[in-house]
Amino acid sequence: MKAVVCERYGPPEVLRLAEVDRPVPGPDEVLIRIRATTVNRSDCHYRLGTPPVARLVTGLFRPRHRILGSELSGEVEAVGPAVTEFTPGEAVFGVKAWTFGAHAEYVCMRESAPLAPKPASVSFEEAAAVCDGVILALMGLRRADIRNGRSILVYGASGSIGTAVVQLSRYYGADVTAVCNTENTSLVTTLGADRVIDYTQEDFTKNGQRYDVIFDAVGKHSFRRCRESLRPGGIYLATDQLSNLVRAAWTARIGDKKVVFPIPPRYTKQDVVFLKGLMEAGRYRAVVDRRYPMADVVEACRYVETGQKTGNVVLTVS
Ligand SMILES: NC(=O)c1ccc[n+]([C@@H]2O[C@H](COP(=O)([O-])OP(=O)(O)OC[C@H]3O[C@@H](n4cnc5c(N)ncnc54)[C@H](OP(=O)(O)O)[C@@H]3O)[C@@H](O)[C@H]2O)c1
């Protein structure tokens, strides 16, 4: 089969399309013929080997996993003898977190992995882009007890995690303020934001408004700068910068405003099934910015690494 292989750490150009062996499903595994996958920020961090401390897990000298790509949608091609939940021909979507392998024509996943039937109303491309940003968003929102009556400001509302945070906060009944640039204000409004602040026109930390939760969905803000915009007992949710782990530990003991950095992400089948239900009910959609054929993965990575994508970037696999 064809796959994108990554044999050393480095820029997007280290990736190459190659012929590799097609995986064979074990007794409790399904073999999926991939129709679409994504290039997300985790793929890029993994390929770059950043932050350096991550190489203790991802491989000291070269990437432990040769084929990247975690999110996917496709069709079940074959199942192991112990599989009861899936049947060949069924359309599925999910996330192969930690071990990757989705930048390929085929992948094997355990039946118990974060994998679920794809809603018929959602395209393969859209379904492939559902699991990563949303699961990171869900983890944060659960830790912040987001619900009716609570207010949240989403900084970086136009990114993969940000577009998910806006929609899920709306779903949970919170009052949502989204912060993005001029270009994306109408998008985040259609996703359910109650109000939008264009960061090119207004600094939300200076307008006197306060929120129960500030979700820094793009890792470009800081607890220090947001602190005065949090209500007493407020929570700053971080998605980036390991120094936030120290701040989380510190604020857990001192002060009434907390930093929460929900890592490592936990990807579960239960959450993928929950997302399937949300999509079927019309309460969630993945925002897809650009689509590239798998052969153009280098170009796709370059775009993701600009930090300017809106929602998600999909790779189509024919
Ligand atoms: N915690 C984890 O396990 C985990 C996993 C994956 C990723 N991450 C991190 O989570 C963060 C978000 O990832 P993502 O994939 O959701 O990001 P993304 O999709 O790449 O975010 C891009 C979006 O952020 C907006 N943006 C860029 N700079 C901004 C700024 N200074 N202020 C406001 N908006 C800005 C961009 O819009 P503009 O056009 O306005 O610039 C763009 O729409 C990244 O830092 C990533 O490293 C964490």
The ligand as an ORCA input file, in Angstrom:
! r2SCAN-3c Opt
* xyz 0 1
  N      -2.690     19.826     24.620
  C      -2.495     18.959     23.626
  O      -2.424     17.764     23.780
  C      -2.418     19.518     22.228
  C      -2.589     18.702     21.117
  C      -2.568     19.296     19.862
  C      -2.318     20.645     19.766
  N      -2.100     21.383     20.893
  C      -1.823     22.810     20.850
  O      -3.057     23.475     20.863
  C      -2.930     24.695     20.175
  C      -4.050     24.814     19.177
  O      -3.970     23.807     18.205
  P      -4.942     23.883     16.966
  O      -4.605     22.763     16.064
  O      -6.340     24.029     17.431
  O      -4.449     25.259     16.344
  P      -4.685     25.786     14.890
  O      -5.890     25.163     14.293
  O      -3.393     25.693     14.149
  O      -4.978     27.323     15.215
  C      -4.907     28.206     14.189
  C      -5.914     29.290     14.437
  O      -5.505     30.097     15.526
  C      -5.665     31.455     15.189
  N      -4.595     32.257     15.757
  C      -3.291     32.216     15.446
  N      -2.601     33.101     16.183
  C      -3.517     33.719     16.973
  C      -3.431     34.728     17.960
  N      -2.275     35.290     18.293
  N      -4.558     35.110     18.554
  C      -5.742     34.547     18.257
  N      -5.897     33.588     17.324
  C      -4.786     33.182     16.702
  C      -5.540     31.498     13.683
  O      -6.358     32.521     13.201
  P      -5.771     33.925     12.778
  O      -6.006     33.986     11.323
  O      -6.584     34.833     13.593
  O      -4.316     33.993     13.125
  C      -6.050     30.141     13.226
  O      -7.402     30.166     12.864
  C      -1.529     24.696     19.546
  O      -0.702     25.483     20.346
  C      -1.106     23.256     19.606
  O       0.278     23.112     19.703
  C      -2.176     20.852     22.112
*
